[in-house]
């Protein structure tokens, strides 16, 4: 896995972690500039395929 892929994954996982920390998906998405739809796609990908599934 190259460094670009690692940075992308870190950013996506950061959104998931922030939402968990805040306990508020909407606020986490607003802070990080993502839509809620994107959050739920990332969450679904992690649940079905693990963190590796977040690679574009």
N, C-alpha and C positions, 0 to 999 in steps of 0.2 A: 504494500500500500504506500503510495507516494504522499508527500507532505501536503499537497493540495487536497487530496481526499481526506486526510486526517483533519485538516482545518475545517473542511465542510462538515464533517461528522461532529467535531467539537462544537461548532456553532449550532447545529441542529439539536444536539444533546443538551446544550446550554439552555435552549428554549424549553425543553422538557423538564429540566432540573429547576429552572426558575419558576415554572408553573407549579411544580410540586412544592417548592419552598414557599411561594406566596399563597398557595392554596387558591389561586385565581387564574384561570386560563386566559380570560380576556385581558387582564392587566399585564400578564407576562407577554402576550402577543403585542400589546400596544407598546410596551417598553422596548421590545426587540424588533418591532417593525414587521411582524408576520401577521397573516390572517389566522383566524381560528380554524378555518378549513385546513390550512397548512399544518397547524399544530396537530390536528387530529389525524392527518395523513402520516405525519412523522410518528405519532404515538402508535398507530396501527402497524406501521412498518416494523417498529421495534418489537411490538408484541408478537408479530408473526415470524420475523426473521432475525431478530436480534439487532444490535447496533450496526452490524455490517450491512443491513438492509437500507441504511440511510445513505449509502453511496449512490450518487446519481447514476 
